[in-house]
């Protein structure tokens, strides 16, 4: 479990199951980026320790649309950090999915480009290695100026760069919209 910026941590699955380490690090939100639920015993431990877990059901596939979750995940992270509550973002290996979400957050709050933010996160968490599809999504996130939606005539709609990315060949196969659920 590596601290990327104060109170924001990135890890694989194993550290996310270590309740005493989470409490020591003041972690109040565990953001799980995995297609499979955590074991019931771990989720119950979170409840007992007053730790909220939010899960984004996501596959580690280049065509999977993780970009559609960036607005919400960035808000979750920002809101917890604003209350001085630690946040752990993790996936199975802590390399691609979770690293991508943390990079998206760093891009937004530090106004960094994709590769600057990837380098920043990798220096703190050496295992960070977003897959090529997630790198492309981070580039679209940058092009969209860190928000894939815009308000037009009082209506919220997806920005052109996001829609064009979604329409690229091969985007419709093997990809699903990131599903979110809050456990506690």
MODELLER restraints for C-alpha pairs under 7 A, 6 or more apart:
rsr = mdl.restraints
at = mdl.atoms
rsr.add(forms.Gaussian(group=physical.xy_distance, feature=features.Distance(at['CA:1:A'], at['CA:9:A']), mean=6.28, stdev=0.5))
rsr.add(forms.Gaussian(group=physical.xy_distance, feature=features.Distance(at['CA:1:A'], at['CA:10:A']), mean=5.71, stdev=0.5))
rsr.add(forms.Gaussian(group=physical.xy_distance, feature=features.Distance(at['CA:1:A'], at['CA:11:A']), mean=4.59, stdev=0.5))
rsr.add(forms.Gaussian(group=physical.xy_distance, feature=features.Distance(at['CA:1:A'], at['CA:15:A']), mean=6.00, stdev=0.5))
rsr.add(forms.Gaussian(group=physical.xy_distance, feature=features.Distance(at['CA:2:A'], at['CA:9:A']), mean=5.33, stdev=0.5))
rsr.add(forms.Gaussian(group=physical.xy_distance, feature=features.Distance(at['CA:2:A'], at['CA:10:A']), mean=5.44, stdev=0.5))
rsr.add(forms.Gaussian(group=physical.xy_distance, feature=features.Distance(at['CA:2:A'], at['CA:11:A']), mean=6.45, stdev=0.5))
rsr.add(forms.Gaussian(group=physical.xy_distance, feature=features.Distance(at['CA:2:A'], at['CA:124:A']), mean=6.56, stdev=0.5))
rsr.add(forms.Gaussian(group=physical.xy_distance, feature=features.Distance(at['CA:2:A'], at['CA:125:A']), mean=5.84, stdev=0.5))
rsr.add(forms.Gaussian(group=physical.xy_distance, feature=features.Distance(at['CA:3:A'], at['CA:9:A']), mean=4.32, stdev=0.5))
rsr.add(forms.Gaussian(group=physical.xy_distance, feature=features.Distance(at['CA:3:A'], at['CA:10:A']), mean=6.56, stdev=0.5))
rsr.add(forms.Gaussian(group=physical.xy_distance, feature=features.Distance(at['CA:3:A'], at['CA:124:A']), mean=6.92, stdev=0.5))
rsr.add(forms.Gaussian(group=physical.xy_distance, feature=features.Distance(at['CA:4:A'], at['CA:10:A']), mean=6.92, stdev=0.5))
rsr.add(forms.Gaussian(group=physical.xy_distance, feature=features.Distance(at['CA:4:A'], at['CA:121:A']), mean=6.33, stdev=0.5))
rsr.add(forms.Gaussian(group=physical.xy_distance, feature=features.Distance(at['CA:4:A'], at['CA:124:A']), mean=5.59, stdev=0.5))
rsr.add(forms.Gaussian(group=physical.xy_distance, feature=features.Distance(at['CA:7:A'], at['CA:81:A']), mean=6.72, stdev=0.5))
rsr.add(forms.Gaussian(group=physical.xy_distance, feature=features.Distance(at['CA:7:A'], at['CA:85:A']), mean=6.84, stdev=0.5))
rsr.add(forms.Gaussian(group=physical.xy_distance, feature=features.Distance(at['CA:7:A'], at['CA:86:A']), mean=4.36, stdev=0.5))
rsr.add(forms.Gaussian(group=physical.xy_distance, feature=features.Distance(at['CA:7:A'], at['CA:87:A']), mean=6.13, stdev=0.5))
rsr.add(forms.Gaussian(group=physical.xy_distance, feature=features.Distance(at['CA:8:A'], at['CA:86:A']), mean=5.94, stdev=0.5))
rsr.add(forms.Gaussian(group=physical.xy_distance, feature=features.Distance(at['CA:8:A'], at['CA:87:A']), mean=5.01, stdev=0.5))
rsr.add(forms.Gaussian(group=physical.xy_distance, feature=features.Distance(at['CA:8:A'], at['CA:88:A']), mean=6.09, stdev=0.5))
rsr.add(forms.Gaussian(group=physical.xy_distance, feature=features.Distance(at['CA:9:A'], at['CA:87:A']), mean=6.07, stdev=0.5))
rsr.add(forms.Gaussian(group=physical.xy_distance, feature=features.Distance(at['CA:9:A'], at['CA:88:A']), mean=4.60, stdev=0.5))
rsr.add(forms.Gaussian(group=physical.xy_distance, feature=features.Distance(at['CA:9:A'], at['CA:89:A']), mean=6.18, stdev=0.5))
rsr.add(forms.Gaussian(group=physical.xy_distance, feature=features.Distance(at['CA:10:A'], at['CA:88:A']), mean=5.70, stdev=0.5))
rsr.add(forms.Gaussian(group=physical.xy_distance, feature=features.Distance(at['CA:10:A'], at['CA:89:A']), mean=5.02, stdev=0.5))
rsr.add(forms.Gaussian(group=physical.xy_distance, feature=features.Distance(at['CA:10:A'], at['CA:90:A']), mean=5.74, stdev=0.5))
rsr.add(forms.Gaussian(group=physical.xy_distance, feature=features.Distance(at['CA:10:A'], at['CA:94:A']), mean=6.75, stdev=0.5))
rsr.add(forms.Gaussian(group=physical.xy_distance, feature=features.Distance(at['CA:11:A'], at['CA:89:A']), mean=6.56, stdev=0.5))
rsr.add(forms.Gaussian(group=physical.xy_distance, feature=features.Distance(at['CA:11:A'], at['CA:90:A']), mean=4.89, stdev=0.5))
rsr.add(forms.Gaussian(group=physical.xy_distance, feature=features.Distance(at['CA:11:A'], at['CA:94:A']), mean=4.78, stdev=0.5))
rsr.add(forms.Gaussian(group=physical.xy_distance, feature=features.Distance(at['CA:12:A'], at['CA:90:A']), mean=5.25, stdev=0.5))
rsr.add(forms.Gaussian(group=physical.xy_distance, feature=features.Distance(at['CA:12:A'], at['CA:91:A']), mean=5.40, stdev=0.5))
rsr.add(forms.Gaussian(group=physical.xy_distance, feature=features.Distance(at['CA:12:A'], at['CA:92:A']), mean=5.24, stdev=0.5))
rsr.add(forms.Gaussian(group=physical.xy_distance, feature=features.Distance(at['CA:12:A'], at['CA:93:A']), mean=4.35, stdev=0.5))
rsr.add(forms.Gaussian(group=physical.xy_distance, feature=features.Distance(at['CA:12:A'], at['CA:94:A']), mean=3.91, stdev=0.5))
rsr.add(forms.Gaussian(group=physical.xy_distance, feature=features.Distance(at['CA:13:A'], at['CA:90:A']), mean=6.22, stdev=0.5))
rsr.add(forms.Gaussian(group=physical.xy_distance, feature=features.Distance(at['CA:13:A'], at['CA:91:A']), mean=5.88, stdev=0.5))
rsr.add(forms.Gaussian(group=physical.xy_distance, feature=features.Distance(at['CA:13:A'], at['CA:92:A']), mean=4.95, stdev=0.5))
rsr.add(forms.Gaussian(group=physical.xy_distance, feature=features.Distance(at['CA:13:A'], at['CA:93:A']), mean=6.38, stdev=0.5))
rsr.add(forms.Gaussian(group=physical.xy_distance, feature=features.Distance(at['CA:16:A'], at['CA:90:A']), mean=6.96, stdev=0.5))
rsr.add(forms.Gaussian(group=physical.xy_distance, feature=features.Distance(at['CA:17:A'], at['CA:42:A']), mean=6.07, stdev=0.5))
rsr.add(forms.Gaussian(group=physical.xy_distance, feature=features.Distance(at['CA:25:A'], at['CA:86:A']), mean=6.83, stdev=0.5))
rsr.add(forms.Gaussian(group=physical.xy_distance, feature=features.Distance(at['CA:26:A'], at['CA:85:A']), mean=6.32, stdev=0.5))
rsr.add(forms.Gaussian(group=physical.xy_distance, feature=features.Distance(at['CA:26:A'], at['CA:86:A']), mean=5.16, stdev=0.5))
rsr.add(forms.Gaussian(group=physical.xy_distance, feature=features.Distance(at['CA:27:A'], at['CA:85:A']), mean=6.09, stdev=0.5))
rsr.add(forms.Gaussian(group=physical.xy_distance, feature=features.Distance(at['CA:27:A'], at['CA:86:A']), mean=3.87, stdev=0.5))
rsr.add(forms.Gaussian(group=physical.xy_distance, feature=features.Distance(at['CA:27:A'], at['CA:87:A']), mean=5.22, stdev=0.5))
rsr.add(forms.Gaussian(group=physical.xy_distance, feature=features.Distance(at['CA:27:A'], at['CA:88:A']), mean=6.57, stdev=0.5))
rsr.add(forms.Gaussian(group=physical.xy_distance, feature=features.Distance(at['CA:28:A'], at['CA:51:A']), mean=4.63, stdev=0.5))
rsr.add(forms.Gaussian(group=physical.xy_distance, feature=features.Distance(at['CA:28:A'], at['CA:52:A']), mean=6.00, stdev=0.5))
rsr.add(forms.Gaussian(group=physical.xy_distance, feature=features.Distance(at['CA:28:A'], at['CA:85:A']), mean=5.66, stdev=0.5))
rsr.add(forms.Gaussian(group=physical.xy_distance, feature=features.Distance(at['CA:28:A'], at['CA:86:A']), mean=5.56, stdev=0.5))
rsr.add(forms.Gaussian(group=physical.xy_distance, feature=features.Distance(at['CA:28:A'], at['CA:87:A']), mean=6.21, stdev=0.5))
rsr.add(forms.Gaussian(group=physical.xy_distance, feature=features.Distance(at['CA:29:A'], at['CA:51:A']), mean=5.71, stdev=0.5))
rsr.add(forms.Gaussian(group=physical.xy_distance, feature=features.Distance(at['CA:29:A'], at['CA:52:A']), mean=4.78, stdev=0.5))
rsr.add(forms.Gaussian(group=physical.xy_distance, feature=features.Distance(at['CA:29:A'], at['CA:53:A']), mean=5.68, stdev=0.5))
rsr.add(forms.Gaussian(group=physical.xy_distance, feature=features.Distance(at['CA:29:A'], at['CA:86:A']), mean=6.62, stdev=0.5))
rsr.add(forms.Gaussian(group=physical.xy_distance, feature=features.Distance(at['CA:29:A'], at['CA:87:A']), mean=4.86, stdev=0.5))
rsr.add(forms.Gaussian(group=physical.xy_distance, feature=features.Distance(at['CA:29:A'], at['CA:88:A']), mean=6.35, stdev=0.5))
rsr.add(forms.Gaussian(group=physical.xy_distance, feature=features.Distance(at['CA:30:A'], at['CA:52:A']), mean=6.21, stdev=0.5))
rsr.add(forms.Gaussian(group=physical.xy_distance, feature=features.Distance(at['CA:30:A'], at['CA:53:A']), mean=4.68, stdev=0.5))
rsr.add(forms.Gaussian(group=physical.xy_distance, feature=features.Distance(at['CA:30:A'], at['CA:54:A']), mean=6.33, stdev=0.5))
rsr.add(forms.Gaussian(group=physical.xy_distance, feature=features.Distance(at['CA:30:A'], at['CA:87:A']), mean=5.89, stdev=0.5))
rsr.add(forms.Gaussian(group=physical.xy_distance, feature=features.Distance(at['CA:30:A'], at['CA:88:A']), mean=4.83, stdev=0.5))
rsr.add(forms.Gaussian(group=physical.xy_distance, feature=features.Distance(at['CA:30:A'], at['CA:89:A']), mean=6.00, stdev=0.5))
rsr.add(forms.Gaussian(group=physical.xy_distance, feature=features.Distance(at['CA:31:A'], at['CA:53:A']), mean=5.88, stdev=0.5))
rsr.add(forms.Gaussian(group=physical.xy_distance, feature=features.Distance(at['CA:31:A'], at['CA:54:A']), mean=4.98, stdev=0.5))
rsr.add(forms.Gaussian(group=physical.xy_distance, feature=features.Distance(at['CA:31:A'], at['CA:55:A']), mean=5.83, stdev=0.5))
rsr.add(forms.Gaussian(group=physical.xy_distance, feature=features.Distance(at['CA:31:A'], at['CA:88:A']), mean=6.02, stdev=0.5))
rsr.add(forms.Gaussian(group=physical.xy_distance, feature=features.Distance(at['CA:31:A'], at['CA:89:A']), mean=4.65, stdev=0.5))
rsr.add(forms.Gaussian(group=physical.xy_distance, feature=features.Distance(at['CA:31:A'], at['CA:90:A']), mean=6.36, stdev=0.5))
rsr.add(forms.Gaussian(group=physical.xy_distance, feature=features.Distance(at['CA:32:A'], at['CA:54:A']), mean=6.15, stdev=0.5))
rsr.add(forms.Gaussian(group=physical.xy_distance, feature=features.Distance(at['CA:32:A'], at['CA:55:A']), mean=4.59, stdev=0.5))
rsr.add(forms.Gaussian(group=physical.xy_distance, feature=features.Distance(at['CA:32:A'], at['CA:56:A']), mean=6.13, stdev=0.5))
rsr.add(forms.Gaussian(group=physical.xy_distance, feature=features.Distance(at['CA:32:A'], at['CA:89:A']), mean=6.07, stdev=0.5))
rsr.add(forms.Gaussian(group=physical.xy_distance, feature=features.Distance(at['CA:32:A'], at['CA:90:A']), mean=5.27, stdev=0.5))
rsr.add(forms.Gaussian(group=physical.xy_distance, feature=features.Distance(at['CA:32:A'], at['CA:91:A']), mean=5.88, stdev=0.5))
rsr.add(forms.Gaussian(group=physical.xy_distance, feature=features.Distance(at['CA:33:A'], at['CA:55:A']), mean=5.95, stdev=0.5))
rsr.add(forms.Gaussian(group=physical.xy_distance, feature=features.Distance(at['CA:33:A'], at['CA:56:A']), mean=4.89, stdev=0.5))
rsr.add(forms.Gaussian(group=physical.xy_distance, feature=features.Distance(at['CA:33:A'], at['CA:57:A']), mean=6.10, stdev=0.5))
rsr.add(forms.Gaussian(group=physical.xy_distance, feature=features.Distance(at['CA:33:A'], at['CA:58:A']), mean=5.96, stdev=0.5))
rsr.add(forms.Gaussian(group=physical.xy_distance, feature=features.Distance(at['CA:33:A'], at['CA:90:A']), mean=6.07, stdev=0.5))
rsr.add(forms.Gaussian(group=physical.xy_distance, feature=features.Distance(at['CA:33:A'], at['CA:91:A']), mean=4.85, stdev=0.5))
rsr.add(forms.Gaussian(group=physical.xy_distance, feature=features.Distance(at['CA:33:A'], at['CA:97:A']), mean=6.25, stdev=0.5))
rsr.add(forms.Gaussian(group=physical.xy_distance, feature=features.Distance(at['CA:33:A'], at['CA:98:A']), mean=5.83, stdev=0.5))
rsr.add(forms.Gaussian(group=physical.xy_distance, feature=features.Distance(at['CA:34:A'], at['CA:56:A']), mean=6.40, stdev=0.5))
rsr.add(forms.Gaussian(group=physical.xy_distance, feature=features.Distance(at['CA:34:A'], at['CA:57:A']), mean=5.19, stdev=0.5))
rsr.add(forms.Gaussian(group=physical.xy_distance, feature=features.Distance(at['CA:34:A'], at['CA:58:A']), mean=5.10, stdev=0.5))
rsr.add(forms.Gaussian(group=physical.xy_distance, feature=features.Distance(at['CA:34:A'], at['CA:59:A']), mean=6.54, stdev=0.5))
rsr.add(forms.Gaussian(group=physical.xy_distance, feature=features.Distance(at['CA:34:A'], at['CA:91:A']), mean=5.45, stdev=0.5))
rsr.add(forms.Gaussian(group=physical.xy_distance, feature=features.Distance(at['CA:34:A'], at['CA:92:A']), mean=6.65, stdev=0.5))
rsr.add(forms.Gaussian(group=physical.xy_distance, feature=features.Distance(at['CA:35:A'], at['CA:57:A']), mean=4.36, stdev=0.5))
rsr.add(forms.Gaussian(group=physical.xy_distance, feature=features.Distance(at['CA:35:A'], at['CA:58:A']), mean=4.78, stdev=0.5))
rsr.add(forms.Gaussian(group=physical.xy_distance, feature=features.Distance(at['CA:35:A'], at['CA:59:A']), mean=5.57, stdev=0.5))
rsr.add(forms.Gaussian(group=physical.xy_distance, feature=features.Distance(at['CA:46:A'], at['CA:52:A']), mean=6.59, stdev=0.5))
rsr.add(forms.Gaussian(group=physical.xy_distance, feature=features.Distance(at['CA:47:A'], at['CA:184:A']), mean=6.65, stdev=0.5))
rsr.add(forms.Gaussian(group=physical.xy_distance, feature=features.Distance(at['CA:52:A'], at['CA:183:A']), mean=6.91, stdev=0.5))
rsr.add(forms.Gaussian(group=physical.xy_distance, feature=features.Distance(at['CA:52:A'], at['CA:184:A']), mean=5.10, stdev=0.5))
rsr.add(forms.Gaussian(group=physical.xy_distance, feature=features.Distance(at['CA:53:A'], at['CA:182:A']), mean=6.17, stdev=0.5))
rsr.add(forms.Gaussian(group=physical.xy_distance, feature=features.Distance(at['CA:53:A'], at['CA:183:A']), mean=5.44, stdev=0.5))
rsr.add(forms.Gaussian(group=physical.xy_distance, feature=features.Distance(at['CA:53:A'], at['CA:184:A']), mean=6.02, stdev=0.5))
rsr.add(forms.Gaussian(group=physical.xy_distance, feature=features.Distance(at['CA:54:A'], at['CA:181:A']), mean=5.88, stdev=0.5))
rsr.add(forms.Gaussian(group=physical.xy_distance, feature=features.Distance(at['CA:54:A'], at['CA:182:A']), mean=4.30, stdev=0.5))
rsr.add(forms.Gaussian(group=physical.xy_distance, feature=features.Distance(at['CA:54:A'], at['CA:183:A']), mean=5.88, stdev=0.5))
rsr.add(forms.Gaussian(group=physical.xy_distance, feature=features.Distance(at['CA:55:A'], at['CA:180:A']), mean=5.61, stdev=0.5))
rsr.add(forms.Gaussian(group=physical.xy_distance, feature=features.Distance(at['CA:55:A'], at['CA:181:A']), mean=5.33, stdev=0.5))
rsr.add(forms.Gaussian(group=physical.xy_distance, feature=features.Distance(at['CA:55:A'], at['CA:182:A']), mean=6.17, stdev=0.5))
rsr.add(forms.Gaussian(group=physical.xy_distance, feature=features.Distance(at['CA:56:A'], at['CA:178:A']), mean=6.11, stdev=0.5))
rsr.add(forms.Gaussian(group=physical.xy_distance, feature=features.Distance(at['CA:56:A'], at['CA:179:A']), mean=5.51, stdev=0.5))
rsr.add(forms.Gaussian(group=physical.xy_distance, feature=features.Distance(at['CA:56:A'], at['CA:180:A']), mean=4.48, stdev=0.5))
rsr.add(forms.Gaussian(group=physical.xy_distance, feature=features.Distance(at['CA:56:A'], at['CA:181:A']), mean=6.65, stdev=0.5))
rsr.add(forms.Gaussian(group=physical.xy_distance, feature=features.Distance(at['CA:57:A'], at['CA:178:A']), mean=5.69, stdev=0.5))
rsr.add(forms.Gaussian(group=physical.xy_distance, feature=features.Distance(at['CA:57:A'], at['CA:179:A']), mean=5.03, stdev=0.5))
rsr.add(forms.Gaussian(group=physical.xy_distance, feature=features.Distance(at['CA:57:A'], at['CA:180:A']), mean=6.20, stdev=0.5))
rsr.add(forms.Gaussian(group=physical.xy_distance, feature=features.Distance(at['CA:58:A'], at['CA:178:A']), mean=5.68, stdev=0.5))
rsr.add(forms.Gaussian(group=physical.xy_distance, feature=features.Distance(at['CA:60:A'], at['CA:96:A']), mean=6.97, stdev=0.5))
rsr.add(forms.Gaussian(group=physical.xy_distance, feature=features.Distance(at['CA:60:A'], at['CA:97:A']), mean=6.17, stdev=0.5))
rsr.add(forms.Gaussian(group=physical.xy_distance, feature=features.Distance(at['CA:62:A'], at['CA:131:A']), mean=6.12, stdev=0.5))
rsr.add(forms.Gaussian(group=physical.xy_distance, feature=features.Distance(at['CA:62:A'], at['CA:132:A']), mean=6.10, stdev=0.5))
rsr.add(forms.Gaussian(group=physical.xy_distance, feature=features.Distance(at['CA:62:A'], at['CA:133:A']), mean=3.77, stdev=0.5))
rsr.add(forms.Gaussian(group=physical.xy_distance, feature=features.Distance(at['CA:62:A'], at['CA:134:A']), mean=5.96, stdev=0.5))
rsr.add(forms.Gaussian(group=physical.xy_distance, feature=features.Distance(at['CA:63:A'], at['CA:133:A']), mean=5.88, stdev=0.5))
rsr.add(forms.Gaussian(group=physical.xy_distance, feature=features.Distance(at['CA:63:A'], at['CA:171:A']), mean=5.86, stdev=0.5))
rsr.add(forms.Gaussian(group=physical.xy_distance, feature=features.Distance(at['CA:63:A'], at['CA:174:A']), mean=6.71, stdev=0.5))
rsr.add(forms.Gaussian(group=physical.xy_distance, feature=features.Distance(at['CA:63:A'], at['CA:175:A']), mean=5.56, stdev=0.5))
rsr.add(forms.Gaussian(group=physical.xy_distance, feature=features.Distance(at['CA:64:A'], at['CA:174:A']), mean=6.90, stdev=0.5))
rsr.add(forms.Gaussian(group=physical.xy_distance, feature=features.Distance(at['CA:64:A'], at['CA:175:A']), mean=4.25, stdev=0.5))
rsr.add(forms.Gaussian(group=physical.xy_distance, feature=features.Distance(at['CA:64:A'], at['CA:176:A']), mean=6.03, stdev=0.5))
rsr.add(forms.Gaussian(group=physical.xy_distance, feature=features.Distance(at['CA:65:A'], at['CA:175:A']), mean=6.23, stdev=0.5))
rsr.add(forms.Gaussian(group=physical.xy_distance, feature=features.Distance(at['CA:65:A'], at['CA:176:A']), mean=6.33, stdev=0.5))
rsr.add(forms.Gaussian(group=physical.xy_distance, feature=features.Distance(at['CA:65:A'], at['CA:177:A']), mean=5.74, stdev=0.5))
rsr.add(forms.Gaussian(group=physical.xy_distance, feature=features.Distance(at['CA:65:A'], at['CA:178:A']), mean=6.49, stdev=0.5))
rsr.add(forms.Gaussian(group=physical.xy_distance, feature=features.Distance(at['CA:66:A'], at['CA:178:A']), mean=6.05, stdev=0.5))
rsr.add(forms.Gaussian(group=physical.xy_distance, feature=features.Distance(at['CA:67:A'], at['CA:137:A']), mean=5.74, stdev=0.5))
rsr.add(forms.Gaussian(group=physical.xy_distance, feature=features.Distance(at['CA:68:A'], at['CA:177:A']), mean=7.00, stdev=0.5))
rsr.add(forms.Gaussian(group=physical.xy_distance, feature=features.Distance(at['CA:68:A'], at['CA:178:A']), mean=6.82, stdev=0.5))
rsr.add(forms.Gaussian(group=physical.xy_distance, feature=features.Distance(at['CA:69:A'], at['CA:178:A']), mean=6.30, stdev=0.5))
rsr.add(forms.Gaussian(group=physical.xy_distance, feature=features.Distance(at['CA:70:A'], at['CA:101:A']), mean=6.67, stdev=0.5))
rsr.add(forms.Gaussian(group=physical.xy_distance, feature=features.Distance(at['CA:70:A'], at['CA:104:A']), mean=6.65, stdev=0.5))
rsr.add(forms.Gaussian(group=physical.xy_distance, feature=features.Distance(at['CA:71:A'], at['CA:147:A']), mean=6.19, stdev=0.5))
rsr.add(forms.Gaussian(group=physical.xy_distance, feature=features.Distance(at['CA:74:A'], at['CA:105:A']), mean=5.27, stdev=0.5))
rsr.add(forms.Gaussian(group=physical.xy_distance, feature=features.Distance(at['CA:77:A'], at['CA:87:A']), mean=6.60, stdev=0.5))
rsr.add(forms.Gaussian(group=physical.xy_distance, feature=features.Distance(at['CA:80:A'], at['CA:86:A']), mean=6.85, stdev=0.5))
rsr.add(forms.Gaussian(group=physical.xy_distance, feature=features.Distance(at['CA:80:A'], at['CA:87:A']), mean=6.96, stdev=0.5))
rsr.add(forms.Gaussian(group=physical.xy_distance, feature=features.Distance(at['CA:89:A'], at['CA:98:A']), mean=5.79, stdev=0.5))
rsr.add(forms.Gaussian(group=physical.xy_distance, feature=features.Distance(at['CA:90:A'], at['CA:98:A']), mean=5.04, stdev=0.5))
rsr.add(forms.Gaussian(group=physical.xy_distance, feature=features.Distance(at['CA:91:A'], at['CA:97:A']), mean=6.23, stdev=0.5))
rsr.add(forms.Gaussian(group=physical.xy_distance, feature=features.Distance(at['CA:91:A'], at['CA:98:A']), mean=5.22, stdev=0.5))
rsr.add(forms.Gaussian(group=physical.xy_distance, feature=features.Distance(at['CA:94:A'], at['CA:127:A']), mean=6.80, stdev=0.5))
rsr.add(forms.Gaussian(group=physical.xy_distance, feature=features.Distance(at['CA:94:A'], at['CA:128:A']), mean=6.64, stdev=0.5))
rsr.add(forms.Gaussian(group=physical.xy_distance, feature=features.Distance(at['CA:95:A'], at['CA:127:A']), mean=5.27, stdev=0.5))
rsr.add(forms.Gaussian(group=physical.xy_distance, feature=features.Distance(at['CA:95:A'], at['CA:128:A']), mean=4.29, stdev=0.5))
rsr.add(forms.Gaussian(group=physical.xy_distance, feature=features.Distance(at['CA:95:A'], at['CA:129:A']), mean=5.01, stdev=0.5))
rsr.add(forms.Gaussian(group=physical.xy_distance, feature=features.Distance(at['CA:95:A'], at['CA:130:A']), mean=6.37, stdev=0.5))
rsr.add(forms.Gaussian(group=physical.xy_distance, feature=features.Distance(at['CA:96:A'], at['CA:128:A']), mean=6.29, stdev=0.5))
rsr.add(forms.Gaussian(group=physical.xy_distance, feature=features.Distance(at['CA:96:A'], at['CA:129:A']), mean=5.22, stdev=0.5))
rsr.add(forms.Gaussian(group=physical.xy_distance, feature=features.Distance(at['CA:96:A'], at['CA:130:A']), mean=3.92, stdev=0.5))
rsr.add(forms.Gaussian(group=physical.xy_distance, feature=features.Distance(at['CA:96:A'], at['CA:131:A']), mean=5.83, stdev=0.5))
rsr.add(forms.Gaussian(group=physical.xy_distance, feature=features.Distance(at['CA:97:A'], at['CA:130:A']), mean=6.63, stdev=0.5))
rsr.add(forms.Gaussian(group=physical.xy_distance, feature=features.Distance(at['CA:99:A'], at['CA:128:A']), mean=5.44, stdev=0.5))
rsr.add(forms.Gaussian(group=physical.xy_distance, feature=features.Distance(at['CA:99:A'], at['CA:129:A']), mean=6.91, stdev=0.5))
rsr.add(forms.Gaussian(group=physical.xy_distance, feature=features.Distance(at['CA:99:A'], at['CA:130:A']), mean=6.31, stdev=0.5))
rsr.add(forms.Gaussian(group=physical.xy_distance, feature=features.Distance(at['CA:100:A'], at['CA:130:A']), mean=5.62, stdev=0.5))
rsr.add(forms.Gaussian(group=physical.xy_distance, feature=features.Distance(at['CA:100:A'], at['CA:134:A']), mean=6.60, stdev=0.5))
rsr.add(forms.Gaussian(group=physical.xy_distance, feature=features.Distance(at['CA:103:A'], at['CA:117:A']), mean=5.69, stdev=0.5))
rsr.add(forms.Gaussian(group=physical.xy_distance, feature=features.Distance(at['CA:103:A'], at['CA:118:A']), mean=5.91, stdev=0.5))
rsr.add(forms.Gaussian(group=physical.xy_distance, feature=features.Distance(at['CA:103:A'], at['CA:121:A']), mean=6.52, stdev=0.5))
rsr.add(forms.Gaussian(group=physical.xy_distance, feature=features.Distance(at['CA:104:A'], at['CA:138:A']), mean=6.55, stdev=0.5))
rsr.add(forms.Gaussian(group=physical.xy_distance, feature=features.Distance(at['CA:106:A'], at['CA:117:A']), mean=6.22, stdev=0.5))
rsr.add(forms.Gaussian(group=physical.xy_distance, feature=features.Distance(at['CA:107:A'], at['CA:113:A']), mean=6.24, stdev=0.5))
rsr.add(forms.Gaussian(group=physical.xy_distance, feature=features.Distance(at['CA:107:A'], at['CA:114:A']), mean=6.78, stdev=0.5))
rsr.add(forms.Gaussian(group=physical.xy_distance, feature=features.Distance(at['CA:107:A'], at['CA:117:A']), mean=5.74, stdev=0.5))
rsr.add(forms.Gaussian(group=physical.xy_distance, feature=features.Distance(at['CA:108:A'], at['CA:146:A']), mean=5.50, stdev=0.5))
rsr.add(forms.Gaussian(group=physical.xy_distance, feature=features.Distance(at['CA:113:A'], at['CA:142:A']), mean=6.39, stdev=0.5))
rsr.add(forms.Gaussian(group=physical.xy_distance, feature=features.Distance(at['CA:114:A'], at['CA:138:A']), mean=6.00, stdev=0.5))
rsr.add(forms.Gaussian(group=physical.xy_distance, feature=features.Distance(at['CA:114:A'], at['CA:139:A']), mean=5.92, stdev=0.5))
rsr.add(forms.Gaussian(group=physical.xy_distance, feature=features.Distance(at['CA:114:A'], at['CA:142:A']), mean=6.64, stdev=0.5))
rsr.add(forms.Gaussian(group=physical.xy_distance, feature=features.Distance(at['CA:121:A'], at['CA:128:A']), mean=6.95, stdev=0.5))
rsr.add(forms.Gaussian(group=physical.xy_distance, feature=features.Distance(at['CA:122:A'], at['CA:128:A']), mean=5.26, stdev=0.5))
rsr.add(forms.Gaussian(group=physical.xy_distance, feature=features.Distance(at['CA:140:A'], at['CA:161:A']), mean=6.39, stdev=0.5))
rsr.add(forms.Gaussian(group=physical.xy_distance, feature=features.Distance(at['CA:140:A'], at['CA:162:A']), mean=6.47, stdev=0.5))
rsr.add(forms.Gaussian(group=physical.xy_distance, feature=features.Distance(at['CA:141:A'], at['CA:147:A']), mean=6.78, stdev=0.5))
rsr.add(forms.Gaussian(group=physical.xy_distance, feature=features.Distance(at['CA:141:A'], at['CA:148:A']), mean=6.76, stdev=0.5))
rsr.add(forms.Gaussian(group=physical.xy_distance, feature=features.Distance(at['CA:143:A'], at['CA:161:A']), mean=6.99, stdev=0.5))
rsr.add(forms.Gaussian(group=physical.xy_distance, feature=features.Distance(at['CA:144:A'], at['CA:159:A']), mean=6.92, stdev=0.5))
rsr.add(forms.Gaussian(group=physical.xy_distance, feature=features.Distance(at['CA:144:A'], at['CA:161:A']), mean=6.49, stdev=0.5))
rsr.add(forms.Gaussian(group=physical.xy_distance, feature=features.Distance(at['CA:148:A'], at['CA:158:A']), mean=5.73, stdev=0.5))
rsr.add(forms.Gaussian(group=physical.xy_distance, feature=features.Distance(at['CA:148:A'], at['CA:159:A']), mean=5.49, stdev=0.5))
rsr.add(forms.Gaussian(group=physical.xy_distance, feature=features.Distance(at['CA:148:A'], at['CA:162:A']), mean=6.19, stdev=0.5))
rsr.add(forms.Gaussian(group=physical.xy_distance, feature=features.Distance(at['CA:149:A'], at['CA:156:A']), mean=6.34, stdev=0.5))
rsr.add(forms.Gaussian(group=physical.xy_distance, feature=features.Distance(at['CA:149:A'], at['CA:157:A']), mean=5.32, stdev=0.5))
rsr.add(forms.Gaussian(group=physical.xy_distance, feature=features.Distance(at['CA:149:A'], at['CA:158:A']), mean=4.31, stdev=0.5))
rsr.add(forms.Gaussian(group=physical.xy_distance, feature=features.Distance(at['CA:149:A'], at['CA:159:A']), mean=5.22, stdev=0.5))
rsr.add(forms.Gaussian(group=physical.xy_distance, feature=features.Distance(at['CA:150:A'], at['CA:156:A']), mean=5.53, stdev=0.5))
rsr.add(forms.Gaussian(group=physical.xy_distance, feature=features.Distance(at['CA:150:A'], at['CA:157:A']), mean=5.53, stdev=0.5))
rsr.add(forms.Gaussian(group=physical.xy_distance, feature=features.Distance(at['CA:150:A'], at['CA:158:A']), mean=6.29, stdev=0.5))
rsr.add(forms.Gaussian(group=physical.xy_distance, feature=features.Distance(at['CA:150:A'], at['CA:159:A']), mean=6.09, stdev=0.5))
rsr.add(forms.Gaussian(group=physical.xy_distance, feature=features.Distance(at['CA:151:A'], at['CA:157:A']), mean=6.36, stdev=0.5))
